[in-house]
Amino acid sequence: MKKLAVIFFLVCIALGQWQQSNEIALPKGIQVNDLVINSLGELWVLSNSSILKYERAAKNPFLIQEISDGKALTVIDEVVYVVDKSNRLLSLAITGGSLITPGSLVFNSPAQISHADIDAEPILILREPGRLVFTDSKNVLGFISTNAERVSIIPTADYGNINTPLFTLTNNRIYAWTGGTIDNPANYRKKVLYSASHKILDFSTDRFGNVFVLFSDSVVALDTTGSYKNRIIIDQVPLGSKILTTPVKNNVVVYDHAHKSIKTLTGIKPNQRNDIIALTNNHPNPVDNYTEIEFSVGQFLDLTITVYNLIGEPVKVIARGRFPKGTHRVIWHAVDERGNLVPNGIYFYRLESKKGVAIKQLTVLR
């Protein structure tokens, strides 16, 4: 049978030129304790006295709820979650109602609250001194021990997949955590994604896995693997400033802590380019007791890699799941689904995804 290699192409937005498209001036005298952008692109602000919402077409904010002691918030669909200064977790239905305590959990001075999805169900992530806590708002599901200054997740990504990274910032280093899931985080392991010699003020991640790092005079854009993509020059911003991404138009939003203003950075005529997704030849080949198979993807992608025998029967599924952008490697130990060694002969490994199929040939020879 003839060797067959299929190469796919993805179209993605390049981080080329950027401009400041608009600016929002927050009300005078407001003390901003936290701010987030929800899945609809709406800006939510937690002040020292209230929860406010800015809609894209509105010039002034909507008062959602008065609150005098909130310090961190996140918004999930129709529910707002707030951590107050007594370290309680409160929730508020946007369509009406009052702030309530959804459970009896006691937290240790959380400074940030975020959320991620697993099997389409939201899980809250609270950043406490020395650890990240994962909870469904009623029960603690687990935690990661880390002295993180900030945490960021990829919006809409599936955090039930061990290959989906979450990101933390500590001492001017951004770490990517993989190997675990947010409902079972014990297996999470970190690696350095990016390190800076000068102060990182904040960072954020967009739905494609791009990481945006905020400095006082610029924003550095990285891909999921930490590779440099672009540097965006901005007006000087001080400590306490924040960077956010919006899923609606893939814009980057910078909050200037000194001037209490919010600036949106928008791409100018974004270039489009082709990113190759490829399945490479395994090594070693012929295979004795194991072989390594490498593949590359240009965006988050659900895929499987299956080994077949010469007559087309499946032998072993060696990869299944959602993989982030970058290069990945899997090992096959020349065994079938039951763990039995396969006979010598010619085999094929097939990568299958919604973007297409790629097939390569290998030989087992002991």
Secondary structure, DSSP 8 states (H G I E B T S, - for coil): -------EEEEEE----EEEEEEEE--TT--EEEEEE-TTS-EEEEESSEEEEE-TT-SS-EEEEE-SSEEEEEEETTEEEEEETT--EEEEETTS---B--S----S---EEEEEEETTEEEEEEEETTEEEEE-SSSEEEEEE---SEEE--TT-BTTSTTS-EEEEETTEEEEEESSBTTBGGG-EEEEEEE-SS---EEEE-TTS-EEEE-SSEEEEE-TT--EEEEEE-----TT-EEEE-TTT--EEEEETTTTEEEEEEESS--EEEEEEEE---BSSSBSS-EEEEEEESS-EEEEEEEE-TTS-EEEEEEEEEE-SEEEEEEE-SB-TTS-B--SEEEEEEEEETTEEEEEEEEE--
